[in-house]
Amino acid sequence: MQVIVKTPCETVEEYIAQEMHLRIRAPERCPRCKKYHTLSHHGYYQRGCSDSEGKVREINVRRFECGYCGVTVSCLPDFAQPYRMINNQTTGKFFNGDMDSRDVRGNRDNLRRYWRQFASHCDRLKKVVGSTFGLSPPDEPAAGLWRRIFAKYNSLASATLSLVTEFRITCFGQYRCHQPAMQVT
């Protein structure tokens, strides 16, 4: 399973320089079996995430294992987007119309794909979250939904943290790693 964790680092560079992956703590409660204090360190995995200049860097993502049900839990830092290489800040800039920043210019093709994925996922997202972002006008374009999401959360990082935690969905898809698992008896 994957959870999004708030870190004091806003960028990949800070996360790497501060070796933040070593300081991520286990969630208090296992997201699968809901037992308290059962998660212990289970290593790391590496994944790419763009830095503030748009260059992809490798980060370590901390993993934990539940001693009760055996599930492994990955703690993705909130500046990273699940299943997306470009960081949330750069993606948010692009979604808000910034086409001139160096990080946006260097990733424009991928960011256009991200926008198309967001636009194709809007109906599903609205079904899952209901009126969380306010009432949706009929036939609202993707840009309108994005404006409402941004108005509520002020960043893609905050939106993703909240959406995954509360609704088990992101702005780009609904992934198995965020879904409730079968209960262990």
C-alpha positions in Angstrom: 0.0 0.0 0.0 1.0 3.6 -0.4 0.4 6.6 1.9 1.3 10.2 1.2 3.3 11.8 4.1 3.8 15.4 4.8 7.5 16.3 5.1 9.2 19.6 6.0 10.9 19.4 2.6 9.3 21.2 -0.3 11.7 20.0 -2.9 13.5 16.9 -4.1 16.8 18.7 -3.4 16.0 19.4 0.3 14.7 15.8 0.7 17.9 14.3 -0.6 20.3 16.8 1.1 18.5 16.3 4.5 18.3 12.5 4.0 14.7 12.8 4.9 14.0 9.2 3.9 15.9 8.2 7.1 13.6 10.3 9.2 10.2 9.2 7.9 8.3 7.5 10.7 6.0 4.6 10.4 2.3 5.5 10.3 0.8 5.0 13.8 -1.9 2.7 12.4 -1.6 0.0 9.6 -3.8 1.1 6.7 -4.8 -2.5 6.0 -5.6 -4.1 9.3 -6.1 -0.9 11.3 -4.0 -2.2 14.2 -1.9 0.4 16.1 1.9 0.3 16.4 2.5 -2.8 14.2 4.6 -1.2 11.4 8.4 -1.7 11.4 11.1 -0.5 9.0 11.2 -2.6 5.8 13.7 -0.8 3.7 13.4 1.6 0.8 12.8 1.7 -2.9 14.1 4.3 -5.3 12.0 6.2 -7.8 12.5 9.2 -10.0 11.1 12.7 -9.2 11.9 15.9 -10.9 13.8 18.6 -9.0 13.1 22.3 -9.0 14.9 22.7 -12.3 13.1 19.9 -14.0 15.9 17.3 -13.9 14.8 13.9 -12.7 16.6 12.7 -9.5 16.4 9.5 -7.6 14.8 9.6 -4.2 14.5 6.9 -1.6 10.9 6.1 -0.5 10.7 4.6 3.0 8.8 1.3 3.4 7.3 -0.4 6.5 5.9 -3.8 7.1 3.0 -4.7 9.4 3.9 -7.3 11.9 0.2 -8.3 12.2 -1.1 -8.6 8.7 2.2 -8.5 6.6 1.3 -5.6 4.3 4.1 -3.4 3.2 3.4 0.4 3.3 5.4 2.9 1.2 5.5 6.5 2.5 5.7 8.8 -0.6 6.7 12.3 0.3 4.0 14.9 -0.5 6.1 16.8 -3.1 5.9 13.7 -5.3 2.8 12.5 -7.3 2.0 8.8 -7.3 2.9 7.3 -10.7 4.2 10.6 -12.0 7.8 11.6 -12.5 7.3 15.4 -12.4 7.0 16.9 -8.9 3.8 18.4 -7.7 5.0 22.0 -7.7 6.0 21.9 -11.4 2.8 20.2 -12.4 0.8 22.7 -10.4 2.6 25.6 -12.1 1.7 24.2 -15.5 -1.9 23.5 -14.5 -2.1 27.2 -13.4 -0.9 28.5 -16.7 2.9 29.0 -16.1 4.6 28.1 -19.4 7.8 30.0 -18.9 9.5 28.5 -15.8 12.6 26.5 -16.6 11.2 23.3 -15.0 7.9 23.6 -16.9 9.6 24.3 -20.2 11.9 21.2 -19.8 8.9 18.9 -19.1 6.2 20.5 -21.3 5.4 17.3 -23.3 4.9 15.2 -20.1 2.9 18.0 -18.5 0.6 18.1 -21.5 0.1 14.3 -21.0 -0.6 14.9 -17.3 -3.3 17.5 -18.2 -4.9 15.1 -20.7 -5.0 12.4 -18.0 -6.5 14.8 -15.5 -9.1 15.9 -18.0 -10.1 12.3 -18.8 -10.3 11.5 -15.1 -12.4 14.5 -14.0 -15.8 12.7 -14.2 -14.6 9.8 -12.0 -12.9 12.3 -9.6 -16.1 14.3 -9.2 -18.1 11.1 -8.6 -15.8 9.9 -5.8 -15.4 13.2 -4.0 -18.9 14.6 -4.4 -19.2 18.3 -3.5 -15.9 18.4 -1.7 -14.7 21.2 -4.1 -18.1 22.9 -4.1 -20.9 22.3 -6.5 -20.0 21.4 -10.0 -21.6 23.3 -12.9 -23.0 21.1 -15.7 -20.5 20.2 -18.4 -17.7 21.9 -16.4 -14.4 21.8 -18.3 -11.3 20.3 -16.7 -9.9 23.9 -16.2 -12.9 24.7 -14.0 -12.5 21.7 -11.8 -8.8 22.4 -11.5 -9.5 26.0 -10.4 -11.9 24.6 -7.7 -9.4 22.1 -6.5 -6.7 24.7 -6.3 -9.0 27.2 -4.5 -9.7 24.5 -1.9 -6.1 23.1 -1.4 -3.7 25.8 -2.7 -1.4 23.2 -4.2 -1.4 19.9 -5.9 0.7 18.5 -3.0 -2.0 19.4 -0.5 -4.8 18.2 -2.8 -3.1 14.8 -3.3 -2.4 14.3 0.4 -6.1 15.0 1.2 -7.6 13.1 -1.8 -5.5 9.9 -1.1 -6.1 10.0 2.6 -9.8 10.8 2.5 -11.0 9.3 -0.8 -8.2 7.0 -2.0 -8.0 8.8 -5.3 -5.6 11.3 -7.0 -6.2 13.9 -9.6 -4.9 11.5 -12.2 -6.4 8.1 -11.3 -7.6 5.7 -8.7 -4.8 3.2 -8.0 -4.8 -0.2 -6.3 -2.0 0.9 -3.9 -4.4 3.4 -2.2 -7.4 1.1 -2.0 -8.6 -0.7 1.1 -7.4 -4.2 1.3 -9.4 -7.2 2.4 -9.7 -7.2 6.2 -7.5 -9.8 8.0 -9.5 -11.8 10.5 
